[in-house]
Amino acid sequence: MKSLEWLIILTVVLFASLVVSQEVQFDEQSFQTDSEKVVVIIIDGARYSETLGDTTQTYTPKMWNLSSEGTVIDNFYNDSITYTSRAIPALWSGTWTDVRDTTYLGNQTQYSLKPSIFEYYRKDKNMPAEECFYVLKYIQSLWLPSFDPDYGPAYWPTNVSVGQSDKDVSDQAQLVMDNYHPHFLWIYLADVDHGGHSGNWDEYTTAIGVADSIVEVIWKKIETDTFYKNSTTLFVTNDHGRHDDQNGGFKSHGDGCDGCRHIQYLALGPNIKKNFWSTKNRRTPDMSTTIAGIFDIEAPKMSGEYMSELFVTTEINDQDNSIDNFSLDQNYPNPFNPTTNIRFSLPSNGFVTLKIYNTIGEEVIELVRRNIDAGNHNVVLDASNLPTGAYFYRISAGDYSETKKMLLIK
């Protein structure tokens, strides 16, 4: 789409947003260039087994590469309704919410009963419409945030609903970033779900590859734009997965099977732990609750938890920072090829060794041999030079030692 056409459409959208918020006054001092920004990318309907759960990295190589710069939550789940029409409002609202049918601007659609993160953000931070964008392909009857009397349309995001493909959405999102530099940007990619419902495996996995590339493009833009660089957190997740092979296969979704519930979660940003795989159980409402924490805003009707394990430092009380005992986690991924993550926790500073042994007890790699500060730590094992097989990894720190088994498959 030509830039002039895009600007005309966006002007109309902005005017509509400003009309409903004409009685709200905004303070330009409330948003500064160096303040926190958040970008969210939702990839509709991708199974974990084809995204960051695929240790062969076949369909999402770019996100796998980016994961070394950030944190992956291995156990992130849609813990309720595995349909887009209910999961997207839950992602918005930081809680599972009922929806209601309505007619809005002449179109039949639905709205959420609970306020969205957009509404909380704009009201609490006193932000104008052009500071909060929701970008997706053209849909005549968009699902709506809430009409909650304390929030509602005066605080909805600016919707840019243009184009027919995820590539179009990516282009529009970059135009929004260039022309408006919003502090809060939500990008919705729909093609993977459409590819899955086609029943054509190649169409489905090709769409995943396109979405994978878009994540890299958006992250590179964040890293090269002086407005966003070093002050932006990027979250990438899904609304739901798809049936696993034991429950009907990838064509559909909607039940409680692991394929439908287990979804990916990738976080990148200056305050996000690098090269870290979390095994803590997390769920759909936790995402917007975490965003509310980043923005330091009140969100009284959210039910999710703040995902403190993502962050190197946080101003929010983090119970995980108080470590009472030594621990050694199961490596992830496992089985692996050729790299895997080994996480351990130390309650106090001390001298640590972390070694890899073969099945007959011979030491094959010494990963760590040094003094390490108290806290959570992650070490990456590169087993490129080891043959396929079972191995053991053992940590020793003072009087504490523990051993776990891992499996290398090439």
C-alpha positions as CSV (number, residue, x, y, z in Angstrom):
1,M,0.0,0.0,0.0
2,K,1.3,3.5,-0.9
3,S,2.3,5.7,2.0
4,L,-0.3,8.3,1.1
5,E,-3.1,5.7,1.2
6,W,-1.8,4.4,4.5
7,L,-1.7,7.8,6.1
8,I,-5.3,8.5,5.0
9,I,-6.5,5.3,6.5
10,L,-4.5,5.9,9.7
11,T,-5.8,9.5,10.0
12,V,-9.4,8.2,9.9
13,V,-8.6,5.6,12.5
14,L,-6.9,8.1,14.7
15,F,-9.8,10.5,14.3
16,A,-12.3,7.9,15.4
17,S,-10.1,7.0,18.4
18,L,-9.8,10.7,19.4
19,V,-13.5,11.3,19.1
20,V,-14.4,8.8,21.8
21,S,-11.6,10.3,24.0
22,Q,-12.2,14.0,23.4
23,E,-13.0,14.6,27.1
24,V,-9.8,13.1,28.3
25,Q,-6.9,15.5,28.8
26,F,-3.3,14.2,28.3
27,D,0.0,15.5,29.7
28,E,2.9,15.4,27.2
29,Q,5.3,15.1,30.2
30,S,3.8,11.7,31.0
31,F,5.6,9.9,28.1
32,Q,9.3,10.5,27.5
33,T,11.6,9.0,25.0
34,D,13.7,7.0,27.5
35,S,10.7,5.5,29.4
36,E,9.7,1.9,29.1
37,K,8.2,0.6,25.8
38,V,6.5,-2.7,25.2
39,V,5.9,-4.5,21.9
40,V,3.8,-7.7,21.8
41,I,3.6,-10.2,18.8
42,I,0.8,-12.8,18.9
43,I,1.2,-15.7,16.4
44,D,-2.2,-17.2,16.2
45,G,-2.5,-21.0,16.4
46,A,1.1,-22.2,16.3
47,R,1.8,-25.5,18.1
48,Y,4.7,-25.6,20.5
49,S,6.0,-28.6,18.7
50,E,6.6,-26.5,15.6
51,T,8.0,-23.4,17.4
52,L,10.4,-23.2,20.3
53,G,9.4,-26.7,21.4
54,D,11.1,-28.1,18.3
55,T,14.7,-28.9,19.2
56,T,15.6,-29.3,15.5
57,Q,14.8,-25.6,15.1
58,T,13.3,-26.4,11.7
59,Y,10.5,-23.8,11.4
60,T,11.6,-21.1,13.8
61,P,15.4,-20.8,13.4
62,K,15.4,-17.0,13.9
63,M,13.5,-17.1,17.2
64,W,15.8,-19.9,18.3
65,N,18.8,-17.6,17.6
66,L,17.0,-14.7,19.4
67,S,16.4,-16.9,22.4
68,S,20.1,-16.7,23.3
69,E,19.5,-13.0,23.8
70,G,16.5,-13.4,26.0
71,T,14.3,-15.8,28.0
72,V,12.0,-18.6,27.0
73,I,9.3,-19.9,29.2
74,D,9.2,-23.6,28.5
75,N,5.9,-24.3,30.4
76,F,3.6,-21.5,29.1
77,Y,0.0,-22.7,28.7
78,N,-3.4,-21.6,27.6
79,D,-5.1,-22.8,30.8
80,S,-8.7,-22.3,29.7
81,I,-10.4,-22.0,26.3
82,T,-8.2,-22.8,23.3
83,Y,-10.1,-20.7,20.8
84,T,-8.9,-17.3,19.5
85,S,-12.2,-15.6,20.3
86,R,-11.6,-16.2,24.0
87,A,-7.8,-16.5,24.3
88,I,-7.1,-13.1,22.7
89,P,-9.4,-11.3,25.2
90,A,-7.6,-13.2,28.0
91,L,-4.2,-12.1,26.7
92,W,-5.5,-8.5,26.5
93,S,-7.2,-8.5,29.9
94,G,-4.7,-10.4,32.1
95,T,-7.6,-12.6,33.1
96,W,-10.1,-15.0,31.5
97,T,-13.2,-12.9,30.6
98,D,-16.6,-13.5,29.3
99,V,-17.5,-11.7,26.0
100,R,-20.8,-10.2,24.8
101,D,-22.3,-9.8,21.3
102,T,-22.9,-6.3,20.1
103,T,-23.3,-4.1,17.1
104,Y,-20.6,-1.5,16.8
105,L,-20.3,1.0,13.9
106,G,-22.8,-1.1,12.0
107,N,-20.9,-4.4,12.4
108,Q,-21.8,-7.5,14.4
109,T,-18.9,-8.2,16.8
110,Q,-18.1,-9.0,20.5
111,Y,-16.6,-7.1,23.4
112,S,-14.8,-8.2,26.5
113,L,-16.4,-7.7,29.9
114,K,-13.1,-7.1,31.7
115,P,-10.8,-4.1,30.8
116,S,-7.8,-4.6,28.6
117,I,-4.2,-3.8,29.2
118,F,-4.7,-1.0,26.6
119,E,-7.4,0.6,28.8
120,Y,-5.4,0.3,32.0
121,Y,-2.3,1.7,30.3
122,R,-3.9,4.7,28.7
123,K,-5.9,5.7,31.8
124,D,-3.2,5.1,34.4
125,K,-0.4,6.7,32.3
126,N,-2.7,9.4,30.9
127,M,-1.7,8.4,27.4
128,P,-3.3,9.6,24.1
129,A,-4.5,7.2,21.4
130,E,-1.4,7.5,19.3
131,E,0.7,6.1,22.2
132,C,-1.0,2.7,22.0
133,F,-1.5,0.8,18.7
134,Y,-3.1,-2.6,17.8
135,V,-2.0,-3.7,14.3
136,L,-3.6,-6.6,12.4
137,K,-4.8,-7.5,9.0
138,Y,-8.1,-6.1,7.6
139,I,-11.1,-7.3,9.6
140,Q,-14.5,-5.6,9.1
141,S,-15.8,-6.4,12.6
142,L,-12.9,-6.2,15.0
143,W,-13.3,-7.7,18.5
144,L,-13.5,-4.9,21.0
145,P,-12.0,-4.2,24.4
146,S,-14.4,-3.4,27.2
147,F,-17.1,-0.9,27.9
148,D,-16.2,-1.0,31.6
149,P,-17.6,2.2,33.1
150,D,-14.2,2.9,34.7
151,Y,-12.3,2.4,31.5
152,G,-14.0,1.7,28.2
153,P,-13.8,3.3,24.7
154,A,-12.1,6.5,25.8
155,Y,-9.0,4.3,26.5
156,W,-9.1,1.8,23.6
157,P,-6.0,1.4,21.5
158,T,-5.6,2.9,18.0
159,N,-6.5,0.1,15.6
160,V,-4.7,-0.3,12.3
161,S,-6.5,-3.0,10.4
162,V,-5.0,-3.1,6.9
163,G,-3.8,-5.7,4.4
164,Q,-4.4,-9.4,3.8
165,S,-1.4,-11.2,5.1
166,D,1.1,-11.3,8.0
167,K,3.6,-9.6,5.7
168,D,1.2,-6.7,5.3
169,V,0.8,-6.5,9.1
170,S,4.5,-6.4,9.6
171,D,4.8,-3.6,7.0
172,Q,2.1,-1.6,8.8
173,A,3.6,-2.1,12.2
174,Q,6.9,-0.7,11.0
175,L,5.1,2.3,9.5
176,V,3.4,2.9,12.8
177,M,6.8,2.7,14.6
178,D,8.4,5.1,12.1
179,N,5.5,7.7,12.1
180,Y,4.3,7.6,15.6
181,H,6.8,5.8,17.8
182,P,4.2,4.5,20.2
183,H,5.2,3.3,23.7
184,F,2.9,0.3,23.4
185,L,2.5,-1.7,20.2
186,W,0.5,-5.0,19.9
187,I,0.9,-6.9,16.6
188,Y,-1.4,-9.8,15.7
189,L,-0.4,-12.4,13.0
190,A,-3.2,-14.6,11.8
191,D,-1.8,-16.6,8.9
192,V,-0.4,-19.6,10.9
193,D,-3.9,-20.4,12.2
194,H,-5.4,-20.1,8.7
195,G,-2.6,-22.4,7.4
196,G,-3.3,-25.0,10.0
197,H,-7.1,-25.0,9.3
198,S,-6.3,-25.6,5.6
199,G,-5.1,-29.1,6.5
200,N,-2.0,-28.4,4.3
201,W,1.1,-29.1,6.4
202,D,3.3,-27.1,4.0
203,E,1.0,-24.1,4.2
204,Y,1.0,-24.3,7.9
205,T,4.7,-24.6,8.4
206,T,5.5,-21.9,5.7
207,A,3.3,-19.5,7.7
208,I,5.2,-20.3,10.8
209,G,8.4,-19.5,8.9
210,V,7.1,-16.1,7.8
211,A,6.0,-15.3,11.4
212,D,9.5,-16.3,12.6
213,S,11.1,-13.9,10.1
214,I,8.7,-11.1,11.2
215,V,9.8,-11.5,14.8
216,E,13.4,-11.0,13.8
217,V,12.5,-8.0,11.6
218,I,10.6,-6.3,14.4
219,W,13.4,-7.0,16.9
220,K,16.0,-5.6,14.6
221,K,13.9,-2.5,14.1
222,I,13.7,-2.1,17.9
223,E,17.5,-2.5,18.1
224,T,18.2,0.0,15.4
225,D,15.7,2.8,16.2
226,T,17.1,5.2,18.8
227,F,13.6,5.7,20.3
228,Y,13.2,2.0,21.0
229,K,16.7,0.7,21.5
230,N,17.7,-0.2,25.1
231,S,14.2,0.7,26.5
232,T,11.9,-1.8,24.8
233,T,10.7,-5.2,25.9
234,L,9.4,-7.6,23.2
235,F,7.1,-10.5,24.0
236,V,6.2,-13.2,21.5
237,T,3.5,-15.8,22.3
238,N,0.4,-17.6,20.9
239,D,-3.3,-17.6,21.8
240,H,-3.5,-21.4,21.5
241,G,-1.8,-24.3,19.8
242,R,-3.4,-27.1,17.8
243,H,-4.5,-30.7,18.5
244,D,-1.5,-33.0,19.0
245,D,-1.2,-36.1,16.9
246,Q,-3.1,-38.2,19.5
247,N,-6.1,-35.9,19.4
248,G,-6.8,-35.3,15.7
249,G,-3.7,-33.6,14.4
250,F,-2.7,-30.0,13.5
251,K,-5.8,-29.1,11.4
252,S,-8.0,-28.0,14.3
253,H,-7.9,-26.9,17.9
254,G,-10.2,-26.2,20.8
255,D,-9.9,-28.9,23.4
256,G,-7.7,-29.4,26.4
257,C,-5.0,-31.6,24.8
258,D,-1.4,-30.6,25.4
259,G,-1.0,-29.6,21.7
260,C,-3.8,-27.0,22.1
261,R,-2.7,-25.8,25.5
262,H,1.1,-25.7,25.4
263,I,2.3,-22.5,23.6
264,Q,5.6,-20.7,23.2
265,Y,6.7,-17.6,25.1
266,L,9.8,-15.6,24.2
267,A,10.9,-12.4,25.9
268,L,13.6,-10.0,24.8
269,G,14.8,-6.6,26.2
270,P,17.4,-4.8,28.2
271,N,16.1,-6.1,31.5
272,I,15.3,-9.6,30.3
273,K,17.7,-12.4,31.3
274,K,19.8,-13.6,28.5
275,N,20.1,-17.2,27.3
276,F,17.7,-18.3,30.0
277,W,15.0,-21.1,29.8
278,S,12.5,-21.0,32.6
279,T,10.8,-24.2,33.7
280,K,8.3,-22.3,35.9
281,N,4.6,-23.0,35.0
282,R,3.0,-19.9,33.5
283,R,-0.4,-19.2,31.9
284,T,-2.1,-16.8,29.4
285,P,-3.3,-14.1,31.9
286,D,0.3,-13.7,33.2
287,M,1.4,-11.8,30.1
288,S,-0.6,-8.6,30.5
289,T,-0.2,-8.7,34.3
290,T,3.6,-8.7,33.6
291,I,3.2,-5.8,31.1
292,A,1.2,-3.9,33.8
293,G,4.2,-4.4,36.1
294,I,6.7,-3.1,33.5
295,F,4.6,0.0,33.0
296,D,4.0,0.3,36.8
297,I,0.2,0.7,36.3
298,E,-2.8,-0.3,38.3
299,A,-4.8,-3.2,36.8
300,P,-7.3,-4.2,39.6
301,K,-9.3,-6.7,37.6
302,M,-6.4,-8.8,36.3
303,S,-5.9,-12.3,37.8
304,G,-2.5,-13.2,36.3
305,E,0.9,-13.2,38.1
306,Y,3.9,-11.0,37.4
307,M,6.6,-13.2,35.7
308,S,9.5,-12.0,37.8
309,E,11.8,-14.8,36.6
310,L,12.1,-13.1,33.2
311,F,14.0,-10.1,34.6
312,V,17.6,-9.4,35.6
313,T,16.4,-6.8,38.0
314,T,12.9,-5.6,39.0
315,E,11.4,-2.9,41.1
316,I,8.5,-5.3,42.0
317,N,8.9,-7.6,45.0
318,D,10.4,-10.8,43.6
319,Q,10.2,-13.8,45.9
320,D,12.5,-15.8,43.6
321,N,15.4,-13.4,44.4
322,S,15.5,-14.8,47.9
323,I,17.0,-18.3,47.4
324,D,17.0,-20.5,50.5
325,N,18.5,-23.7,49.0
326,F,20.8,-25.0,46.4
327,S,19.0,-26.4,43.3
328,L,19.9,-28.0,40.0
329,D,17.2,-28.0,37.3
330,Q,16.7,-30.5,34.6
331,N,18.5,-29.4,31.5
332,Y,16.4,-27.9,28.7
333,P,15.8,-28.9,26.0
334,N,16.2,-32.6,26.8
335,P,16.8,-34.6,24.6
336,F,19.0,-32.0,22.9
337,N,21.2,-31.4,19.8
338,P,23.8,-29.9,20.1
339,T,23.2,-27.3,22.8
340,T,21.2,-27.3,26.0
341,N,20.7,-25.1,29.0
342,I,21.6,-26.1,32.6
343,R,20.2,-23.9,35.3
344,F,21.2,-23.9,39.0
345,S,20.5,-21.7,42.0
346,L,22.9,-20.7,44.8
347,P,21.8,-19.3,48.2
348,S,25.2,-17.7,48.8
349,N,28.5,-16.9,47.0
350,G,30.8,-19.8,46.6
351,F,33.2,-21.9,44.5
352,V,31.3,-24.0,42.0
353,T,32.2,-26.8,39.6
354,L,29.8,-28.1,36.9
355,K,31.0,-31.1,35.0
356,I,29.7,-33.5,32.3
357,Y,30.3,-37.3,32.6
358,N,29.7,-40.2,30.2
359,T,27.8,-43.3,31.4
360,I,31.0,-45.0,32.7
361,G,31.8,-42.1,34.9
362,E,34.5,-40.4,32.8
363,E,34.6,-36.6,32.8
364,V,34.2,-35.3,29.3
365,I,33.6,-31.5,29.8
366,E,34.2,-29.1,32.7
367,L,31.7,-26.3,32.2
368,V,32.3,-24.3,35.4
369,R,35.2,-24.0,37.8
370,R,35.1,-20.6,39.6
371,N,33.6,-18.5,42.3
372,I,30.0,-17.6,41.5
373,D,27.6,-15.1,43.2
374,A,24.4,-16.1,44.9
375,G,21.3,-16.2,42.7
376,N,19.9,-18.0,39.6
377,H,22.4,-19.0,36.9
378,N,22.2,-20.6,33.4
379,V,25.0,-22.3,31.6
380,V,24.9,-23.4,28.0
381,L,26.4,-26.8,27.1
382,D,27.6,-27.1,23.5
383,A,27.9,-30.9,22.8
384,S,28.9,-30.6,19.1
385,N,32.0,-32.7,19.7
386,L,30.3,-35.4,21.8
387,P,28.7,-38.6,20.3
388,T,25.0,-39.4,20.7
389,G,24.1,-41.0,24.0
390,A,23.3,-40.5,27.6
391,Y,25.4,-38.2,29.9
392,F,25.3,-37.0,33.4
393,Y,25.9,-33.5,34.7
394,R,27.1,-32.8,38.3
395,I,27.3,-29.6,40.3
396,S,29.4,-29.2,43.4
397,A,29.3,-26.1,45.7
398,G,30.7,-26.5,49.2
399,D,28.9,-29.4,50.9
400,Y,26.2,-29.5,48.2
401,S,26.4,-31.7,45.1
402,E,23.7,-33.1,42.8
403,T,23.7,-35.1,39.6
404,K,21.1,-35.3,36.8
405,K,20.9,-37.3,33.5
406,M,20.6,-35.8,30.0
407,L,20.3,-37.3,26.5
408,L,22.1,-36.1,23.4
409,I,20.5,-37.1,20.0
410,K,22.2,-36.4,16.7
